[in-house]
Amino acid sequence: MDTNRTMHMFSIEMISKKYVNQISMSNESRNRVYFEGFLGNIEELGFVNGGMLEIKGVNGTFRIDISKEELGTIYYQGG
């Protein structure tokens, strides 16, 4: 893991593939990956493991390693 926290790990875990709308990986030079789905109604939102933002929906869970401080700084800068 990058100690400067410029790279942020994330994971998305869905309870069923029926809630995944689209996944695509490009063979083009840009090598883009796209994931789209429906977390559904949000059941929980909070920080776990000291710096992992976790958003739990009825259909799945999204996690990203970002601190409260960093999230606040990004939010207040408008970006």
MODELLER restraints for C-alpha pairs under 7 A, 6 or more apart:
rsr = mdl.restraints
at = mdl.atoms
rsr.add(forms.Gaussian(group=physical.xy_distance, feature=features.Distance(at['CA:8:A'], at['CA:64:A']), mean=6.54, stdev=0.5))
rsr.add(forms.Gaussian(group=physical.xy_distance, feature=features.Distance(at['CA:8:A'], at['CA:65:A']), mean=5.56, stdev=0.5))
rsr.add(forms.Gaussian(group=physical.xy_distance, feature=features.Distance(at['CA:8:A'], at['CA:66:A']), mean=6.78, stdev=0.5))
rsr.add(forms.Gaussian(group=physical.xy_distance, feature=features.Distance(at['CA:9:A'], at['CA:64:A']), mean=5.71, stdev=0.5))
rsr.add(forms.Gaussian(group=physical.xy_distance, feature=features.Distance(at['CA:9:A'], at['CA:65:A']), mean=5.65, stdev=0.5))
rsr.add(forms.Gaussian(group=physical.xy_distance, feature=features.Distance(at['CA:10:A'], at['CA:63:A']), mean=5.33, stdev=0.5))
rsr.add(forms.Gaussian(group=physical.xy_distance, feature=features.Distance(at['CA:10:A'], at['CA:64:A']), mean=4.14, stdev=0.5))
rsr.add(forms.Gaussian(group=physical.xy_distance, feature=features.Distance(at['CA:10:A'], at['CA:65:A']), mean=6.47, stdev=0.5))
rsr.add(forms.Gaussian(group=physical.xy_distance, feature=features.Distance(at['CA:11:A'], at['CA:62:A']), mean=5.90, stdev=0.5))
rsr.add(forms.Gaussian(group=physical.xy_distance, feature=features.Distance(at['CA:11:A'], at['CA:63:A']), mean=5.25, stdev=0.5))
rsr.add(forms.Gaussian(group=physical.xy_distance, feature=features.Distance(at['CA:11:A'], at['CA:64:A']), mean=6.61, stdev=0.5))
rsr.add(forms.Gaussian(group=physical.xy_distance, feature=features.Distance(at['CA:12:A'], at['CA:61:A']), mean=5.74, stdev=0.5))
rsr.add(forms.Gaussian(group=physical.xy_distance, feature=features.Distance(at['CA:12:A'], at['CA:62:A']), mean=4.55, stdev=0.5))
rsr.add(forms.Gaussian(group=physical.xy_distance, feature=features.Distance(at['CA:12:A'], at['CA:63:A']), mean=6.43, stdev=0.5))
rsr.add(forms.Gaussian(group=physical.xy_distance, feature=features.Distance(at['CA:13:A'], at['CA:60:A']), mean=5.40, stdev=0.5))
rsr.add(forms.Gaussian(group=physical.xy_distance, feature=features.Distance(at['CA:13:A'], at['CA:61:A']), mean=5.23, stdev=0.5))
rsr.add(forms.Gaussian(group=physical.xy_distance, feature=features.Distance(at['CA:13:A'], at['CA:62:A']), mean=6.57, stdev=0.5))
rsr.add(forms.Gaussian(group=physical.xy_distance, feature=features.Distance(at['CA:14:A'], at['CA:59:A']), mean=5.92, stdev=0.5))
rsr.add(forms.Gaussian(group=physical.xy_distance, feature=features.Distance(at['CA:14:A'], at['CA:60:A']), mean=4.07, stdev=0.5))
rsr.add(forms.Gaussian(group=physical.xy_distance, feature=features.Distance(at['CA:14:A'], at['CA:61:A']), mean=6.47, stdev=0.5))
rsr.add(forms.Gaussian(group=physical.xy_distance, feature=features.Distance(at['CA:15:A'], at['CA:59:A']), mean=5.57, stdev=0.5))
rsr.add(forms.Gaussian(group=physical.xy_distance, feature=features.Distance(at['CA:15:A'], at['CA:60:A']), mean=5.46, stdev=0.5))
rsr.add(forms.Gaussian(group=physical.xy_distance, feature=features.Distance(at['CA:19:A'], at['CA:37:A']), mean=5.62, stdev=0.5))
rsr.add(forms.Gaussian(group=physical.xy_distance, feature=features.Distance(at['CA:19:A'], at['CA:38:A']), mean=5.45, stdev=0.5))
rsr.add(forms.Gaussian(group=physical.xy_distance, feature=features.Distance(at['CA:19:A'], at['CA:59:A']), mean=6.73, stdev=0.5))
rsr.add(forms.Gaussian(group=physical.xy_distance, feature=features.Distance(at['CA:20:A'], at['CA:36:A']), mean=6.19, stdev=0.5))
rsr.add(forms.Gaussian(group=physical.xy_distance, feature=features.Distance(at['CA:20:A'], at['CA:37:A']), mean=4.11, stdev=0.5))
rsr.add(forms.Gaussian(group=physical.xy_distance, feature=features.Distance(at['CA:20:A'], at['CA:38:A']), mean=6.46, stdev=0.5))
rsr.add(forms.Gaussian(group=physical.xy_distance, feature=features.Distance(at['CA:21:A'], at['CA:36:A']), mean=5.47, stdev=0.5))
rsr.add(forms.Gaussian(group=physical.xy_distance, feature=features.Distance(at['CA:21:A'], at['CA:37:A']), mean=4.68, stdev=0.5))
rsr.add(forms.Gaussian(group=physical.xy_distance, feature=features.Distance(at['CA:22:A'], at['CA:35:A']), mean=5.88, stdev=0.5))
rsr.add(forms.Gaussian(group=physical.xy_distance, feature=features.Distance(at['CA:22:A'], at['CA:36:A']), mean=5.06, stdev=0.5))
rsr.add(forms.Gaussian(group=physical.xy_distance, feature=features.Distance(at['CA:22:A'], at['CA:37:A']), mean=6.63, stdev=0.5))
rsr.add(forms.Gaussian(group=physical.xy_distance, feature=features.Distance(at['CA:23:A'], at['CA:34:A']), mean=5.56, stdev=0.5))
rsr.add(forms.Gaussian(group=physical.xy_distance, feature=features.Distance(at['CA:23:A'], at['CA:35:A']), mean=4.56, stdev=0.5))
rsr.add(forms.Gaussian(group=physical.xy_distance, feature=features.Distance(at['CA:23:A'], at['CA:36:A']), mean=6.33, stdev=0.5))
rsr.add(forms.Gaussian(group=physical.xy_distance, feature=features.Distance(at['CA:24:A'], at['CA:33:A']), mean=5.74, stdev=0.5))
rsr.add(forms.Gaussian(group=physical.xy_distance, feature=features.Distance(at['CA:24:A'], at['CA:34:A']), mean=5.16, stdev=0.5))
rsr.add(forms.Gaussian(group=physical.xy_distance, feature=features.Distance(at['CA:24:A'], at['CA:35:A']), mean=6.69, stdev=0.5))
rsr.add(forms.Gaussian(group=physical.xy_distance, feature=features.Distance(at['CA:25:A'], at['CA:32:A']), mean=5.93, stdev=0.5))
rsr.add(forms.Gaussian(group=physical.xy_distance, feature=features.Distance(at['CA:25:A'], at['CA:33:A']), mean=4.48, stdev=0.5))
rsr.add(forms.Gaussian(group=physical.xy_distance, feature=features.Distance(at['CA:25:A'], at['CA:34:A']), mean=6.47, stdev=0.5))
rsr.add(forms.Gaussian(group=physical.xy_distance, feature=features.Distance(at['CA:26:A'], at['CA:32:A']), mean=5.41, stdev=0.5))
rsr.add(forms.Gaussian(group=physical.xy_distance, feature=features.Distance(at['CA:26:A'], at['CA:33:A']), mean=6.45, stdev=0.5))
rsr.add(forms.Gaussian(group=physical.xy_distance, feature=features.Distance(at['CA:38:A'], at['CA:59:A']), mean=6.77, stdev=0.5))
rsr.add(forms.Gaussian(group=physical.xy_distance, feature=features.Distance(at['CA:39:A'], at['CA:57:A']), mean=4.74, stdev=0.5))
rsr.add(forms.Gaussian(group=physical.xy_distance, feature=features.Distance(at['CA:39:A'], at['CA:58:A']), mean=6.25, stdev=0.5))
rsr.add(forms.Gaussian(group=physical.xy_distance, feature=features.Distance(at['CA:39:A'], at['CA:59:A']), mean=4.79, stdev=0.5))
rsr.add(forms.Gaussian(group=physical.xy_distance, feature=features.Distance(at['CA:39:A'], at['CA:60:A']), mean=5.14, stdev=0.5))
rsr.add(forms.Gaussian(group=physical.xy_distance, feature=features.Distance(at['CA:39:A'], at['CA:61:A']), mean=6.89, stdev=0.5))
rsr.add(forms.Gaussian(group=physical.xy_distance, feature=features.Distance(at['CA:40:A'], at['CA:57:A']), mean=5.27, stdev=0.5))
rsr.add(forms.Gaussian(group=physical.xy_distance, feature=features.Distance(at['CA:40:A'], at['CA:58:A']), mean=5.34, stdev=0.5))
rsr.add(forms.Gaussian(group=physical.xy_distance, feature=features.Distance(at['CA:40:A'], at['CA:59:A']), mean=5.52, stdev=0.5))
rsr.add(forms.Gaussian(group=physical.xy_distance, feature=features.Distance(at['CA:41:A'], at['CA:57:A']), mean=5.33, stdev=0.5))
rsr.add(forms.Gaussian(group=physical.xy_distance, feature=features.Distance(at['CA:41:A'], at['CA:58:A']), mean=5.74, stdev=0.5))
rsr.add(forms.Gaussian(group=physical.xy_distance, feature=features.Distance(at['CA:42:A'], at['CA:56:A']), mean=5.84, stdev=0.5))
rsr.add(forms.Gaussian(group=physical.xy_distance, feature=features.Distance(at['CA:42:A'], at['CA:57:A']), mean=4.19, stdev=0.5))
rsr.add(forms.Gaussian(group=physical.xy_distance, feature=features.Distance(at['CA:42:A'], at['CA:58:A']), mean=6.55, stdev=0.5))
rsr.add(forms.Gaussian(group=physical.xy_distance, feature=features.Distance(at['CA:43:A'], at['CA:56:A']), mean=5.62, stdev=0.5))
rsr.add(forms.Gaussian(group=physical.xy_distance, feature=features.Distance(at['CA:43:A'], at['CA:57:A']), mean=5.27, stdev=0.5))
rsr.add(forms.Gaussian(group=physical.xy_distance, feature=features.Distance(at['CA:43:A'], at['CA:58:A']), mean=6.54, stdev=0.5))
rsr.add(forms.Gaussian(group=physical.xy_distance, feature=features.Distance(at['CA:44:A'], at['CA:55:A']), mean=6.00, stdev=0.5))
rsr.add(forms.Gaussian(group=physical.xy_distance, feature=features.Distance(at['CA:44:A'], at['CA:56:A']), mean=5.03, stdev=0.5))
rsr.add(forms.Gaussian(group=physical.xy_distance, feature=features.Distance(at['CA:44:A'], at['CA:57:A']), mean=7.00, stdev=0.5))
rsr.add(forms.Gaussian(group=physical.xy_distance, feature=features.Distance(at['CA:45:A'], at['CA:54:A']), mean=5.84, stdev=0.5))
rsr.add(forms.Gaussian(group=physical.xy_distance, feature=features.Distance(at['CA:45:A'], at['CA:55:A']), mean=4.67, stdev=0.5))
rsr.add(forms.Gaussian(group=physical.xy_distance, feature=features.Distance(at['CA:45:A'], at['CA:56:A']), mean=6.30, stdev=0.5))
rsr.add(forms.Gaussian(group=physical.xy_distance, feature=features.Distance(at['CA:46:A'], at['CA:53:A']), mean=5.82, stdev=0.5))
rsr.add(forms.Gaussian(group=physical.xy_distance, feature=features.Distance(at['CA:46:A'], at['CA:54:A']), mean=5.51, stdev=0.5))
rsr.add(forms.Gaussian(group=physical.xy_distance, feature=features.Distance(at['CA:46:A'], at['CA:55:A']), mean=6.77, stdev=0.5))
rsr.add(forms.Gaussian(group=physical.xy_distance, feature=features.Distance(at['CA:47:A'], at['CA:53:A']), mean=4.51, stdev=0.5))
rsr.add(forms.Gaussian(group=physical.xy_distance, feature=features.Distance(at['CA:47:A'], at['CA:54:A']), mean=5.80, stdev=0.5))
rsr.add(forms.Gaussian(group=physical.xy_distance, feature=features.Distance(at['CA:48:A'], at['CA:54:A']), mean=6.72, stdev=0.5))
rsr.add(forms.Gaussian(group=physical.xy_distance, feature=features.Distance(at['CA:51:A'], at['CA:65:A']), mean=5.60, stdev=0.5))
rsr.add(forms.Gaussian(group=physical.xy_distance, feature=features.Distance(at['CA:51:A'], at['CA:66:A']), mean=5.50, stdev=0.5))
rsr.add(forms.Gaussian(group=physical.xy_distance, feature=features.Distance(at['CA:51:A'], at['CA:67:A']), mean=4.65, stdev=0.5))
rsr.add(forms.Gaussian(group=physical.xy_distance, feature=features.Distance(at['CA:52:A'], at['CA:63:A']), mean=6.30, stdev=0.5))
rsr.add(forms.Gaussian(group=physical.xy_distance, feature=features.Distance(at['CA:52:A'], at['CA:64:A']), mean=5.42, stdev=0.5))
rsr.add(forms.Gaussian(group=physical.xy_distance, feature=features.Distance(at['CA:52:A'], at['CA:65:A']), mean=4.14, stdev=0.5))
rsr.add(forms.Gaussian(group=physical.xy_distance, feature=features.Distance(at['CA:52:A'], at['CA:66:A']), mean=5.70, stdev=0.5))
rsr.add(forms.Gaussian(group=physical.xy_distance, feature=features.Distance(at['CA:52:A'], at['CA:67:A']), mean=6.86, stdev=0.5))
rsr.add(forms.Gaussian(group=physical.xy_distance, feature=features.Distance(at['CA:53:A'], at['CA:63:A']), mean=5.52, stdev=0.5))
rsr.add(forms.Gaussian(group=physical.xy_distance, feature=features.Distance(at['CA:53:A'], at['CA:64:A']), mean=5.34, stdev=0.5))
rsr.add(forms.Gaussian(group=physical.xy_distance, feature=features.Distance(at['CA:53:A'], at['CA:65:A']), mean=6.12, stdev=0.5))
rsr.add(forms.Gaussian(group=physical.xy_distance, feature=features.Distance(at['CA:53:A'], at['CA:66:A']), mean=6.23, stdev=0.5))
rsr.add(forms.Gaussian(group=physical.xy_distance, feature=features.Distance(at['CA:54:A'], at['CA:61:A']), mean=6.96, stdev=0.5))
rsr.add(forms.Gaussian(group=physical.xy_distance, feature=features.Distance(at['CA:54:A'], at['CA:62:A']), mean=5.77, stdev=0.5))
rsr.add(forms.Gaussian(group=physical.xy_distance, feature=features.Distance(at['CA:54:A'], at['CA:63:A']), mean=4.48, stdev=0.5))
rsr.add(forms.Gaussian(group=physical.xy_distance, feature=features.Distance(at['CA:54:A'], at['CA:64:A']), mean=6.78, stdev=0.5))
rsr.add(forms.Gaussian(group=physical.xy_distance, feature=features.Distance(at['CA:55:A'], at['CA:61:A']), mean=5.67, stdev=0.5))
rsr.add(forms.Gaussian(group=physical.xy_distance, feature=features.Distance(at['CA:55:A'], at['CA:62:A']), mean=5.18, stdev=0.5))
rsr.add(forms.Gaussian(group=physical.xy_distance, feature=features.Distance(at['CA:55:A'], at['CA:63:A']), mean=6.42, stdev=0.5))
rsr.add(forms.Gaussian(group=physical.xy_distance, feature=features.Distance(at['CA:56:A'], at['CA:62:A']), mean=6.51, stdev=0.5))
